[in-house]
Amino acid sequence: MTKKLHSESFRVFCFILILLVCMLTFASIQPFGDGPDEINRFKIVEYIYKYGTLPVGDDPEVLIDGFGASYAFQPMLTYMIDGYLLRAISAFEPTLEMRVFLSRLVDVFMGVITALYVKKLGDLLFDNKKTVWLFTLAVAFLPQNMFVHTYVNTDSMGLLSIAIILHALILGMKEEFSKKNCVELAIGIILCALSYYNCYGIVLCAMLLFAAYFVKIIPGKKVSCDYQNLLKKGVLISVIVLLGISWWFIRNGILYDGDILALEARKICAAETCTDFYNPFTRDTYQSLGIPLIEMVFGTDYFTLVWKSFIAMFGPMRIPTHHYIYWAFAGAFFMCVIGLLLPAKAKVLTWMSGYQKVCVNLTMVIAIVIPVILALFYSYTYDFQPQGRYYLPIVIPFMYFLSIGFEKLVNFFSNIVGKNNPKVQSMSCTFIYHAVYVFFIFCLWYSTFVAMIGYYKVNGGSLF
């Protein structure tokens, strides 16, 4: 038992080490501003560093040139951490490059914590340790998912919040939502609410799954609900969440005439401070032009760019990985979907009742659907943005289903190859799983040390 624990700890250490080396390489080699809109995001950090207060959305120092408005209208907890961290070391007079790098390190740290939470979540979801690691690597080593933790943004905290919320929910179902589980869930929701609107769907999912847990379905009897514990634990979570986030939305309400999300205030500010082309009330969109949504998705480069940049497209959407990697991911995703349809079994959530499994799977489906709808809606009605990073909130539930499909596919294949020989079945399973592990590591290595470093060697530039 001790050897197994030591072996697992060593695997986790190697996993984090590989991830950390790649993230730090990305964080140190990217020139300032090459991450998506990093310059305008960093304006918020610099404002907090300079003045020690939060900027108002229309402050001239944080406005986005041309586009108008600013990121100060949106939740900025990540920028607050960055800005006040820099203020804490201001006596050392850090250079711009050092300030940017330290701010990026905050996102790197969040990336590491996210990866550890994904591993802990995998341990709860799957009995097969090989599938646990497949799921973990599929999420953490997806090159684009790694990249989003290496420049100044709020996406990183949003993805961390999703991992925390899902872990708290699944563990809570196992431990009957102890006080510790409720606090963890509340912290995840707070981080989500103060990070990125595109991740808000997971909060709805959390509410639905939490409530569903207290519903009991006994065959042959009526459906019952444990209202006492639902209210008691739900109130505990709600109070902690309100204490953590109310200040932000109250502030918005005061500053923007009751607009607690500041969405309309941001539009008005953009119209007043942008160039004519970017005016949100008059600019052409696919919706205003009467072009069907399906034509936007498949009649333009939208689908291709979203697909590629969900896998790997770094910098300002100019640095792809090798085209064979895109093909390999496409093939792997297709095969895993086929695996989901096979009659083979996968050891998933075996400690849950059938009703609870259905609830978890429905929650995972909703957690995929909501971000997809939000991303499509934004591109169709407001600003055409075919970027995979808007779809990254689906990565954990998406890889959850694909991991189930993969396990079923491998079991189906090994049963055919091994027939009645358990040793051959085990060897074939082990070989396939390890081949996929190597593939994920290769994708991360190639994306970091060939695609990213190779691009900047040719085109010049680095942070320092």
C-alpha positions as CSV (number, residue, x, y, z in Angstrom):
1,M,0.0,0.0,0.0
2,T,2.8,2.4,0.9
3,K,4.6,1.6,-2.3
4,K,1.5,2.3,-4.3
5,L,1.0,5.7,-2.5
6,H,4.7,6.6,-3.2
7,S,4.3,5.6,-6.8
8,E,1.2,7.6,-7.3
9,S,2.8,10.6,-5.6
10,F,5.8,10.3,-7.9
11,R,3.5,10.3,-10.9
12,V,1.7,13.4,-9.7
13,F,5.1,15.1,-9.1
14,C,6.2,14.2,-12.7
15,F,2.9,15.4,-14.1
16,I,3.1,18.8,-12.4
17,L,6.7,19.2,-13.2
18,I,6.1,18.6,-16.9
19,L,3.1,21.0,-16.9
20,L,5.1,23.6,-14.9
21,V,8.1,23.5,-17.2
22,C,5.8,24.1,-20.3
23,M,3.8,26.8,-18.6
24,L,6.8,28.7,-17.4
25,T,8.4,28.4,-20.9
26,F,5.2,30.0,-22.4
27,A,5.1,32.6,-19.7
28,S,8.7,33.7,-20.2
29,I,8.9,33.6,-24.0
30,Q,5.7,35.4,-25.0
31,P,6.3,39.1,-25.7
32,F,4.1,41.3,-23.7
33,G,0.7,41.6,-25.4
34,D,0.9,38.5,-27.5
35,G,-1.6,36.7,-25.3
36,P,-5.2,37.5,-26.4
37,D,-5.8,41.1,-25.5
38,E,-3.2,40.9,-22.7
39,I,-2.2,44.6,-23.0
40,N,-5.7,45.8,-22.3
41,R,-6.2,43.3,-19.5
42,F,-2.9,44.4,-17.9
43,K,-4.1,48.0,-17.9
44,I,-6.3,47.0,-15.0
45,V,-3.4,45.5,-13.1
46,E,-1.2,48.5,-13.7
47,Y,-3.9,50.8,-12.5
48,I,-4.3,48.9,-9.2
49,Y,-0.5,48.8,-8.9
50,K,-0.2,52.5,-9.4
51,Y,-3.1,53.8,-7.3
52,G,-4.1,51.0,-5.0
53,T,-7.8,51.2,-6.0
54,L,-10.1,49.6,-8.6
55,P,-10.7,51.5,-11.8
56,V,-14.1,52.5,-13.0
57,G,-15.0,51.0,-16.3
58,D,-14.8,54.3,-18.3
59,D,-11.5,55.6,-16.7
60,P,-9.4,56.9,-19.6
61,E,-6.3,55.0,-18.3
62,V,-7.9,51.6,-18.9
63,L,-10.0,52.1,-22.0
64,I,-9.3,49.8,-25.0
65,D,-8.0,51.9,-27.9
66,G,-10.4,51.7,-30.9
67,F,-12.8,49.1,-29.4
68,G,-13.8,51.4,-26.5
69,A,-14.9,50.5,-22.9
70,S,-12.6,48.4,-20.8
71,Y,-12.1,45.2,-18.9
72,A,-12.8,47.1,-15.7
73,F,-16.5,46.6,-16.3
74,Q,-16.0,42.8,-15.9
75,P,-15.1,40.9,-12.7
76,M,-11.4,41.5,-11.9
77,L,-10.4,39.4,-8.9
78,T,-7.4,38.0,-10.9
79,Y,-6.3,41.5,-11.7
80,M,-6.7,42.5,-8.1
81,I,-4.4,39.7,-7.0
82,D,-1.9,40.7,-9.6
83,G,-2.1,44.4,-8.8
84,Y,-1.9,44.2,-5.1
85,L,0.9,41.6,-5.3
86,L,2.9,44.1,-7.4
87,R,2.1,46.9,-4.9
88,A,3.5,44.7,-2.1
89,I,6.9,44.6,-3.9
90,S,6.8,48.1,-5.2
91,A,9.7,49.1,-3.0
92,F,11.9,47.0,-5.3
93,E,10.8,49.0,-8.3
94,P,10.1,46.0,-10.6
95,T,10.5,46.7,-14.3
96,L,7.5,46.4,-16.7
97,E,8.8,43.0,-17.9
98,M,9.0,41.7,-14.3
99,R,5.6,43.1,-13.5
100,V,4.1,41.3,-16.4
101,F,5.9,38.0,-15.6
102,L,4.9,38.1,-12.0
103,S,1.3,38.7,-13.0
104,R,1.5,35.7,-15.4
105,L,2.9,33.6,-12.6
106,V,-0.5,34.1,-10.8
107,D,-2.2,32.4,-13.7
108,V,0.5,29.7,-13.9
109,F,-0.2,29.0,-10.2
110,M,-3.9,28.7,-10.9
111,G,-3.1,26.3,-13.8
112,V,-1.2,24.0,-11.4
113,I,-4.0,24.1,-8.8
114,T,-6.6,23.4,-11.6
115,A,-4.5,20.4,-12.8
116,L,-4.4,19.0,-9.2
117,Y,-8.2,19.4,-8.8
118,V,-8.7,17.7,-12.1
119,K,-6.7,14.7,-10.9
120,K,-8.7,14.6,-7.6
121,L,-11.9,14.8,-9.6
122,G,-10.7,11.9,-11.8
123,D,-10.1,9.8,-8.7
124,L,-13.8,10.3,-7.7
125,L,-15.2,9.7,-11.2
126,F,-13.3,6.6,-12.3
127,D,-12.3,3.3,-10.7
128,N,-9.7,2.5,-13.3
129,K,-6.5,4.4,-12.4
130,K,-5.5,4.3,-16.1
131,T,-8.6,6.2,-17.0
132,V,-8.1,8.6,-14.1
133,W,-4.7,9.6,-15.7
134,L,-6.2,9.6,-19.2
135,F,-8.9,12.1,-18.1
136,T,-6.3,14.2,-16.2
137,L,-3.8,14.4,-19.0
138,A,-6.6,15.0,-21.6
139,V,-7.7,18.1,-19.6
140,A,-4.4,19.5,-18.3
141,F,-2.2,18.6,-21.3
142,L,-4.6,19.9,-23.9
143,P,-2.2,22.5,-25.3
144,Q,-4.7,25.4,-25.5
145,N,-5.9,24.7,-22.0
146,M,-2.3,24.9,-20.8
147,F,-1.7,28.1,-22.8
148,V,-4.6,29.9,-21.2
149,H,-2.8,29.7,-17.8
150,T,0.3,31.6,-19.1
151,Y,-0.7,35.2,-19.8
152,V,-2.7,37.8,-17.9
153,N,-6.4,37.0,-18.1
154,T,-9.4,36.0,-16.0
155,D,-10.1,32.8,-18.0
156,S,-7.6,30.9,-15.8
157,M,-9.5,31.6,-12.6
158,G,-12.7,30.7,-14.3
159,L,-11.3,27.3,-15.3
160,L,-10.0,26.8,-11.8
161,S,-13.4,27.6,-10.4
162,I,-15.1,24.9,-12.6
163,A,-12.6,22.3,-11.4
164,I,-13.2,23.2,-7.8
165,I,-17.0,23.3,-8.2
166,L,-17.2,19.9,-9.9
167,H,-14.9,18.3,-7.3
168,A,-16.9,19.8,-4.4
169,L,-20.1,18.5,-6.0
170,I,-19.0,15.0,-6.6
171,L,-17.1,14.7,-3.3
172,G,-20.1,16.2,-1.6
173,M,-22.4,13.5,-3.0
174,K,-20.0,10.9,-1.6
175,E,-19.8,12.6,1.9
176,E,-23.4,13.8,2.1
177,F,-22.3,17.4,1.7
178,S,-20.4,17.9,4.9
179,K,-19.6,21.4,6.1
180,K,-16.2,21.2,4.4
181,N,-17.8,20.2,1.1
182,C,-20.2,23.1,1.3
183,V,-17.4,25.6,2.0
184,E,-15.4,24.3,-0.9
185,L,-18.4,24.6,-3.2
186,A,-19.0,28.1,-2.0
187,I,-15.4,29.1,-2.7
188,G,-15.6,27.6,-6.2
189,I,-18.8,29.7,-6.9
190,I,-17.1,32.8,-5.5
191,L,-14.1,32.4,-7.8
192,C,-16.4,31.7,-10.7
193,A,-18.6,34.8,-10.1
194,L,-15.5,37.1,-9.8
195,S,-13.7,35.7,-12.8
196,Y,-15.4,35.3,-16.2
197,Y,-19.0,35.5,-17.3
198,N,-18.5,32.7,-19.8
199,C,-18.1,30.2,-16.9
200,Y,-21.3,31.2,-15.1
201,G,-23.1,28.1,-16.5
202,I,-21.3,25.9,-14.0
203,V,-23.1,27.8,-11.2
204,L,-26.5,26.8,-12.5
205,C,-25.2,23.2,-12.9
206,A,-24.0,23.3,-9.3
207,M,-27.4,24.5,-8.0
208,L,-29.3,21.8,-10.0
209,L,-27.0,18.9,-9.0
210,F,-26.9,20.0,-5.3
211,A,-30.7,20.2,-5.2
212,A,-31.1,16.9,-7.0
213,Y,-28.9,15.1,-4.5
214,F,-31.5,15.6,-1.7
215,V,-34.2,14.1,-3.8
216,K,-34.7,10.4,-3.0
217,I,-36.3,8.0,-5.5
218,I,-37.2,4.6,-3.9
219,P,-38.6,2.0,-6.3
220,G,-42.3,1.4,-5.6
221,K,-42.6,4.5,-3.3
222,K,-43.2,8.1,-3.8
223,V,-40.4,10.6,-4.6
224,S,-39.2,12.3,-1.4
225,C,-37.0,15.3,-0.7
226,D,-34.8,16.0,2.4
227,Y,-35.9,19.6,2.6
228,Q,-34.3,20.2,6.0
229,N,-30.8,19.4,4.8
230,L,-31.3,21.0,1.4
231,L,-32.2,24.3,3.1
232,K,-29.7,24.0,5.9
233,K,-26.7,23.3,3.7
234,G,-28.0,25.5,0.8
235,V,-28.3,28.5,3.1
236,L,-24.7,27.9,4.4
237,I,-23.4,27.9,0.8
238,S,-25.5,30.9,-0.1
239,V,-24.4,33.0,2.9
240,I,-20.7,32.3,2.2
241,V,-21.2,33.1,-1.5
242,L,-23.0,36.3,-0.8
243,L,-20.3,37.4,1.6
244,G,-17.7,36.7,-1.0
245,I,-19.3,38.3,-4.1
246,S,-21.9,40.9,-3.1
247,W,-19.4,43.7,-2.8
248,W,-18.7,43.5,-6.5
249,F,-22.3,43.6,-7.7
250,I,-23.2,46.2,-5.2
251,R,-20.3,48.3,-6.5
252,N,-21.5,47.8,-10.1
253,G,-25.1,48.8,-9.1
254,I,-23.8,52.0,-7.5
255,L,-21.4,52.9,-10.3
256,Y,-23.7,52.0,-13.2
257,D,-27.2,53.0,-12.2
258,G,-28.3,49.6,-11.0
259,D,-26.6,47.6,-13.8
260,I,-25.1,44.9,-11.5
261,L,-23.5,43.0,-14.3
262,A,-22.4,46.2,-16.0
263,L,-23.2,44.7,-19.5
264,E,-25.3,47.6,-20.7
265,A,-23.0,50.1,-19.1
266,R,-20.1,48.6,-21.0
267,K,-22.0,48.8,-24.3
268,I,-22.9,52.5,-23.7
269,C,-19.3,53.3,-22.8
270,A,-18.0,51.4,-25.8
271,A,-20.4,53.4,-28.1
272,E,-19.0,56.7,-26.6
273,T,-15.3,55.8,-26.7
274,C,-14.8,53.5,-29.7
275,T,-14.2,54.2,-33.4
276,D,-17.3,54.1,-35.6
277,F,-16.5,50.6,-36.9
278,Y,-16.7,49.1,-33.4
279,N,-19.9,50.8,-32.2
280,P,-21.9,48.0,-30.6
281,F,-25.2,49.6,-31.5
282,T,-24.5,50.1,-35.2
283,R,-21.8,47.6,-36.2
284,D,-22.7,44.8,-38.6
285,T,-23.2,41.4,-37.0
286,Y,-24.4,38.1,-38.6
287,Q,-27.7,38.6,-36.7
288,S,-28.2,42.2,-38.0
289,L,-27.4,41.2,-41.5
290,G,-30.0,38.4,-41.4
291,I,-27.4,35.7,-42.0
292,P,-28.5,32.3,-40.4
293,L,-26.5,31.1,-37.4
294,I,-25.7,27.8,-39.2
295,E,-24.2,29.8,-42.1
296,M,-22.0,31.7,-39.7
297,V,-20.7,28.4,-38.1
298,F,-20.2,26.3,-41.3
299,G,-20.2,28.9,-44.1
300,T,-17.3,30.9,-42.7
301,D,-14.0,29.9,-41.0
302,Y,-15.7,30.0,-37.6
303,F,-15.9,26.2,-37.0
304,T,-12.3,25.6,-38.3
305,L,-10.8,28.3,-36.2
306,V,-12.7,27.4,-33.1
307,W,-11.8,23.7,-33.5
308,K,-8.1,24.4,-34.1
309,S,-7.8,27.0,-31.3
310,F,-9.6,24.7,-28.9
311,I,-6.7,22.3,-29.4
312,A,-3.8,24.6,-29.9
313,M,-3.4,28.1,-31.4
314,F,-1.2,30.3,-29.4
315,G,-0.3,34.0,-29.2
316,P,-2.8,36.3,-31.0
317,M,-4.2,33.3,-32.9
318,R,-1.1,33.1,-35.1
319,I,0.8,30.1,-33.8
320,P,-0.6,26.7,-34.6
321,T,0.7,23.3,-33.7
322,H,1.5,20.6,-36.2
323,H,-1.4,19.7,-38.5
324,Y,-1.0,16.0,-37.7
325,I,-1.8,16.8,-34.0
326,Y,-5.1,18.3,-35.1
327,W,-5.9,15.2,-37.1
328,A,-4.9,13.0,-34.2
329,F,-7.2,14.8,-31.8
330,A,-10.0,14.7,-34.3
331,G,-9.6,11.0,-34.8
332,A,-9.3,10.4,-31.0
333,F,-12.5,12.4,-30.3
334,F,-14.4,10.5,-33.0
335,M,-13.3,7.1,-31.7
336,C,-14.2,8.1,-28.1
337,V,-17.7,9.1,-29.3
338,I,-18.0,5.7,-31.0
339,G,-16.8,4.1,-27.8
340,L,-19.6,5.8,-25.8
341,L,-22.1,3.9,-28.1
342,L,-20.5,0.5,-27.6
343,P,-22.1,-2.1,-25.3
344,A,-18.8,-2.5,-23.3
345,K,-18.8,-1.3,-19.7
346,A,-16.8,1.4,-18.0
347,K,-16.2,1.7,-14.3
348,V,-17.6,5.2,-13.7
349,L,-19.1,6.5,-10.5
350,T,-19.6,2.9,-9.3
351,W,-20.3,4.1,-5.7
352,M,-23.4,6.1,-6.8
353,S,-27.0,5.0,-7.3
354,G,-28.4,4.9,-10.8
355,Y,-30.4,8.0,-10.1
356,Q,-27.3,10.0,-9.0
357,K,-25.4,8.9,-12.0
358,V,-28.1,10.2,-14.3
359,C,-28.1,13.5,-12.4
360,V,-24.3,13.8,-12.7
361,N,-24.3,13.0,-16.4
362,L,-27.1,15.4,-17.1
363,T,-25.2,18.1,-15.2
364,M,-22.1,17.4,-17.3
365,V,-24.2,17.7,-20.5
366,I,-25.6,21.1,-19.3
367,A,-22.1,22.2,-18.4
368,I,-21.1,21.6,-22.1
369,V,-24.2,23.1,-23.7
370,I,-24.3,26.4,-21.8
371,P,-20.8,27.7,-22.7
372,V,-21.4,26.6,-26.4
373,I,-24.6,28.6,-26.5
374,L,-23.0,31.6,-24.9
375,A,-20.0,31.6,-27.3
376,L,-22.3,31.2,-30.4
377,F,-24.6,33.9,-29.1
378,Y,-21.8,36.4,-28.6
379,S,-20.3,35.8,-32.0
380,Y,-23.6,35.9,-33.7
381,T,-25.2,39.0,-32.0
382,Y,-22.3,41.1,-30.8
383,D,-18.7,40.4,-31.9
384,F,-17.6,37.7,-34.3
385,Q,-14.9,35.8,-32.2
386,P,-14.0,32.3,-33.6
387,Q,-11.7,31.5,-30.7
388,G,-11.5,28.1,-28.9
389,R,-10.7,29.8,-25.5
390,Y,-14.4,30.8,-25.3
391,Y,-15.2,27.0,-25.4
392,L,-12.6,26.0,-22.8
393,P,-15.2,26.0,-19.9
394,I,-16.5,22.8,-21.4
395,V,-13.1,21.0,-21.3
396,I,-13.6,19.0,-18.1
397,P,-17.1,17.6,-18.8
398,F,-16.2,17.1,-22.4
399,M,-13.1,15.0,-21.5
400,Y,-15.2,13.2,-18.9
401,F,-17.5,11.8,-21.6
402,L,-14.6,11.1,-23.9
403,S,-12.7,9.2,-21.2
404,I,-15.7,7.0,-20.6
405,G,-15.9,6.4,-24.4
406,F,-12.2,5.6,-24.4
407,E,-12.4,3.1,-21.6
408,K,-15.3,1.3,-23.2
409,L,-13.5,1.3,-26.5
410,V,-10.3,-0.2,-25.0
411,N,-12.3,-2.8,-23.0
412,F,-14.2,-3.8,-26.2
413,F,-11.0,-4.1,-28.2
414,S,-9.0,-6.0,-25.5
415,N,-11.8,-8.5,-25.1
416,I,-11.7,-9.2,-28.9
417,V,-7.9,-9.4,-28.9
418,G,-7.5,-11.4,-25.6
419,K,-10.7,-13.4,-25.9
420,N,-10.5,-15.6,-22.8
421,N,-6.9,-14.7,-21.9
422,P,-6.9,-12.1,-19.0
423,K,-3.2,-11.5,-19.3
424,V,-3.4,-10.6,-23.0
425,Q,-6.4,-8.3,-22.2
426,S,-4.5,-6.6,-19.5
427,M,-1.3,-6.1,-21.6
428,S,-3.3,-4.7,-24.5
429,C,-5.2,-2.3,-22.3
430,T,-1.9,-1.1,-20.7
431,F,-0.2,-0.6,-24.1
432,I,-3.1,1.4,-25.5
433,Y,-3.4,3.7,-22.4
434,H,0.3,4.3,-22.3
435,A,0.5,5.1,-26.0
436,V,-2.1,7.8,-25.4
437,Y,-0.2,9.2,-22.4
438,V,2.8,9.5,-24.6
439,F,0.7,11.2,-27.3
440,F,-0.5,13.9,-24.8
441,I,3.1,14.5,-23.6
442,F,4.3,14.7,-27.2
443,C,1.6,17.3,-28.0
444,L,2.6,19.4,-25.1
445,W,6.3,19.1,-25.9
446,Y,5.8,19.9,-29.6
447,S,3.5,22.8,-28.9
448,T,6.0,24.3,-26.4
449,F,9.4,23.6,-27.7
450,V,8.8,23.4,-31.4
451,A,5.7,25.5,-32.2
452,M,6.0,28.3,-29.6
453,I,9.8,28.6,-29.3
454,G,10.2,28.0,-33.1
455,Y,7.8,30.8,-33.9
456,Y,9.5,33.3,-31.7
457,K,13.0,32.3,-32.9
458,V,11.9,33.1,-36.5
459,N,9.8,36.1,-35.8
460,G,11.8,37.5,-32.8
461,G,10.7,38.6,-29.5
462,S,10.4,37.4,-25.9
463,L,9.3,38.9,-22.6
464,F,12.8,39.6,-21.3
